[in-house]
């Protein structure tokens, strides 16, 4: 009798497994963000999905245990607090012993000191309001017609460049580097970003850049006039964009 009651209690109070049905416009990155899961954890829970860039409406995606709406909102807020810190005071520099291969940048106009590291650098990256806005504007200009995952991928390319020693070490420096982004040349960069672009920036800051696998270039081969990127290693294809190392 006791065993039966124990079994019933387990069934009643166990968290139910939750299956999400893919709808139009969904992506694995978007589903992971909305359910408060890292993309890697979502991928591990769905071994049947061999290509994270290819899901279709009606497909079932397992998202572990269902979280209540309040839990998801709290997780989302926590992610944003970690990913995007409005800085009013300078951040103390981090010793090289604390961050692998770290190099401290000189703060501009006394606004902040940031750390650039070759490992876990995305977690230590801090952006000002102006930098988040600029990054969201380049995402809108470059990926306005792309899916949410495509927008996140464009933001990740910019952040990957900031982390790379081969490119300028700031969002502004990367975006305004001569000849790098067409929206800078045609003025589209000056148009305000939309809500989806800001969300994509937050998602990219909270990730480790896994959706583009370290890419520092992207282009649309259907409209590109310069084909030099064709010879570089492809890391991902998301929507109309091909991402390259």
N, C-alpha and C positions, 0 to 999 in steps of 0.2 A: 504493500500500500504506500509506504513512504517513498519507494522507488518511483511509483507511478506519479505521485505528487511532485517529486523532484523533476521528473521529465516534463510534466505539464508546465511547471514554473519556468523551466529553461525555454520551452517553446513560446511562452507568453511574453517573456521579457528579453529575449534575444533580439538584437537589432536585425531587421530584415535586410536581405540582400536586395540591391536596387538595380534595375535594368533601365537604361535610358534609351529612348527611341530617337534616332537621328532625324532632324527636320532640315528643310532647305536652309542653307546659309550656315549650318553648323560646321565646325572643324574640331579636331581633337584638342587643340589648344584652348578653344573657346569652351568646350565641355569641361575640360580640366579646371579652368579658371572659375566657371560657374558653380562647380561642385567642390571647390576648395581642395583640389588635389594637384600635386606636381604632375607634369606631363609624363614623366618616367613611370610614376606609380600607375597612372591610367593605362599606359601602354602595357605594363606588366600584368594588369588585371584583364587585358584583352589580347591574349596571344594570337587569337584568330585574325586580328587586324595586322597584317604584315607590312602594310604601307600606311604610315600615319597621315600621309598627305592625301589619302584616297578613301573617303567614306561617303556613303550615299544615303539619301532619305529613306527611312524605314528600317535601316540597319540597327541592330541592338548593340549598345555599348554598356558594359558592366562598370558601374562606378562605386563598387564596394558597398558600404552600408549607407543607406539613405540618410542625409542630414536634413534636419528641419530647416525651414526658411530662415529662422533667426540664427541658426548655427552657420548657414552659408553666408549670411550678411556679415556676421562677426568675423568669419574667416577672411572675407573679401576686404573688410576694413583693416584687419591686421596685415594682410599682404600689402595694401597700399601704404600703411604706416612704415613698413620695412623698406618698401621699394622707393618711396618718394618722401624725402625729409626736407621740409622748408627750413632752411638754415639762416638763423639770424646772428649766430655767434660762430667764430672760427672753430673748426674741428681740430683737435690736437692731432699732430702727425703721429703716424704709427711706426714703431721701430721695425727695422729690417728683420729682427728676430721673430717678430709677431706675424709678419706676412711674408710668405716665400717670395724672394726676388723682388722686394718692394722698392719703389723709388718715389720719393716725396717731391711733389711739384711745388713751386713757389706760388703762393696765393696771389691772385690778381686783385688789386685795389683793396686788399685786406678782407675780401669777402669770405674766403674759406681756404682751408688746406685740404686737398684731396689726395688719395693714395691710388697709385696705379700698380697693380700686381699681376704676375703671370698666373697665379692660381687663386681661385675664389674672388677674383677682382670684381666681378659683377656685384657681389654682395657688399663690397666695400665702396662701390661707386656711389657718389652723392651728386645729385643735380639740383641746381637752383630752379626757381619758378621759370625764369627766362629760358633756361636750357630745356626744360620739359616742354615748354610752349614751342620752341624752335624745332625740337625733335618731332613733336606732334604735327607741326606744319609741313615738314618734309615728308612725313608718312602720308598725310592727306594728299599732297601734291603728287607723290610717286605711286600711291596705291589706292586712290580714291575708289576705283572700280573693282578692287580686289576683295577677297573674303577677309574676315577678321584675322585669320591665320596669316594671310598674305601681308596684312598691315603690320602684324607683330614681327614678321620676318624682315621687313624693311627696317624697322626700328632696331632689330638685333644686328643687322649689318652695320649700321652707324655705330652702335655700341662696341661691336667687335673691332671696328677701326680705331675707336678711342683707346681700346686696350692694346692695340698692336703698335709695336715700335716703328712700323713702316708708315704710319699715318700720324697726323696731328693728334695731340693728347687731350682734346676737348671737343664737345659736341659742335660748338660753333666753328672751331678750326677744321673739323672734318667736313661739315656741310658746305662751308664757304671756300674750301680748297679749290684752286682754279681748275675749271673744266671737269668737275666731278659729278655734279648733279644738274640736270637740265632745268628743273624748276627754279634754280638760282639765276640761271641765264634768262629765262623767259618771264620771270617775275611771279610765278605761281607760289613761290615760297612766302610771299608777303600776304597771302590770303589766310584768314584765320582757320585754325584746325577745328574739326568737328569732334563730337563726343566719342565716336568710335576710335578716332585716331589717338585721343588722349588715353582711352582704355588700352589700346594696343601698346602704347609707350609704357604704361604701368605693368602690363603683362610681360613685356620684354625685360624690364628692370627686375622683375621678380623671378625671371627664368635664368638659366645658365646658357642661353643661346643654342639650346639643343635642336630647335626646329630647322636651323640652317647649317648646323654642324660646322661652325667656325668660318662661314663664308664672309668675305670682305668686299664682294662685288655682287651685283645682280643686274639683269637686263632682260628686255623683252625681245627675243630673237626674231619675232615676226615683224618688228618695226625698226630694229637696230640697223644703222647704216655702217657702223664700224664693227667688224667681226673679230677683233683681236681676242675677245673673251671666249670665243669658240674653243680655243686651244687649252684653256685652263680647266682644272678639275671641277666637275660639277658636284655639288654637295646636296642640292635639293631642287625640286621643281614644284613651285606652289602657284597655282593659277597661271597667269601669263608670264610669270617671272622665272628665270633660271638663275640659281645662286651658285657662285663660284668662289674658289679659294685662289 
